[in-house]
């Protein structure tokens, strides 16, 4: 008997949240934003100015408190941080598979 459950790869789905794919995509996008802010050594005050947000909102974004942010907001912030965004739509692989949203961050050296 197993003492653990193997994850589906989406903690929100595993916990039974509605809109699990969207929630995971938001977390991944917020993580990319946090990575970019760190890589570019942008302070929270500078980030607030660049993104047009209050300092509290920057803190929420950095801490994964994402209720007030939409995917569209997060994509807009990435553009404001000088990032290109590419959206690719593909067919569902099989009838049994669940449709999903996938976020991939690719840095160009």
C-alpha positions as CSV (number, residue, x, y, z in Angstrom):
1,X,0.0,0.0,0.0
2,X,1.4,3.4,-1.0
3,X,1.8,6.1,1.7
4,X,1.8,8.8,-0.9
5,X,0.1,10.0,-4.1
6,X,1.9,10.6,-7.3
7,X,1.3,14.1,-8.5
8,X,-0.3,14.9,-11.8
9,X,2.2,17.7,-12.2
10,X,-0.4,20.3,-11.3
11,X,-0.8,20.8,-7.5
12,X,-4.0,22.7,-8.1
13,X,-5.5,19.8,-10.0
14,X,-4.3,17.4,-7.3
15,X,-6.0,19.4,-4.6
16,X,-9.3,19.6,-6.6
17,X,-9.2,23.4,-7.4
18,X,-11.5,24.7,-10.2
19,X,-9.5,26.2,-13.1
20,X,-6.4,24.3,-12.1
21,X,-4.7,24.8,-15.4
22,X,-5.2,28.6,-15.3
23,X,-4.0,28.8,-11.7
24,X,-0.8,26.9,-12.6
25,X,-0.2,29.1,-15.6
26,X,-0.5,32.2,-13.5
27,X,2.0,30.8,-11.0
28,X,4.4,30.0,-13.8
29,X,4.1,33.4,-15.4
30,X,4.6,35.1,-12.0
31,X,7.7,33.0,-11.5
32,X,9.1,34.1,-14.8
33,X,8.4,37.8,-13.8
34,X,10.2,37.2,-10.5
35,X,13.1,35.6,-12.3
36,X,13.4,38.5,-14.7
37,X,13.3,41.1,-11.9
38,X,16.0,39.2,-10.1
39,X,18.2,38.7,-13.3
40,X,17.9,42.4,-14.2
41,X,18.4,43.4,-10.5
42,X,15.2,45.5,-10.5
43,X,14.2,46.6,-7.0
44,X,10.6,46.3,-5.9
45,X,10.3,50.1,-6.1
46,X,11.6,50.1,-9.7
47,X,9.3,47.2,-10.6
48,X,6.3,49.1,-9.2
49,X,7.2,52.1,-11.4
50,X,7.9,50.0,-14.5
51,X,4.7,47.9,-14.2
52,X,2.5,50.7,-12.9
53,X,1.7,48.9,-9.7
54,X,1.7,49.7,-6.0
55,X,4.6,48.3,-3.9
56,X,2.1,46.0,-2.1
57,X,1.0,44.5,-5.5
58,X,4.7,43.9,-6.4
59,X,5.1,42.1,-3.1
60,X,2.0,40.0,-3.7
61,X,3.2,39.1,-7.2
62,X,6.6,38.1,-5.9
63,X,5.0,36.1,-3.1
64,X,2.6,34.2,-5.4
65,X,-0.5,36.0,-4.1
66,X,-2.1,36.2,-7.5
67,X,-5.9,36.6,-6.9
68,X,-5.9,40.2,-8.2
69,X,-3.9,39.3,-11.3
70,X,-5.2,37.9,-14.5
71,X,-3.2,36.0,-17.1
72,X,-3.6,39.0,-19.4
73,X,-2.1,41.3,-16.6
74,X,0.9,39.0,-16.2
75,X,1.5,38.9,-20.0
76,X,1.4,42.7,-20.1
77,X,3.9,42.9,-17.3
78,X,6.2,40.6,-19.3
79,X,6.0,42.9,-22.3
80,X,6.7,45.9,-20.1
81,X,9.8,44.0,-18.9
82,X,11.0,43.7,-22.5
83,X,10.0,40.1,-23.2
84,X,8.5,38.6,-26.3
85,X,5.5,36.4,-25.9
86,X,4.6,33.6,-28.3
87,X,1.3,31.8,-28.0
88,X,0.9,28.5,-29.7
89,X,-2.4,26.6,-30.0
90,X,-2.2,22.9,-30.6
91,X,-4.8,20.1,-30.9
92,X,-5.5,18.0,-27.8
93,X,-3.3,14.9,-28.2
94,X,-6.0,12.3,-27.4
95,X,-9.6,12.3,-26.4
96,X,-8.6,11.0,-23.0
97,X,-6.1,13.7,-22.3
98,X,-7.1,16.9,-20.6
99,X,-6.6,20.3,-22.4
100,X,-3.8,22.2,-20.7
101,X,-2.0,25.5,-20.6
102,X,1.7,25.3,-20.7
103,X,4.2,28.1,-19.9
104,X,7.7,27.8,-21.1
105,X,10.4,30.4,-20.4
106,X,13.2,30.5,-22.9
107,X,16.2,32.7,-22.4
108,X,18.3,33.7,-25.4
109,X,22.0,33.9,-24.6
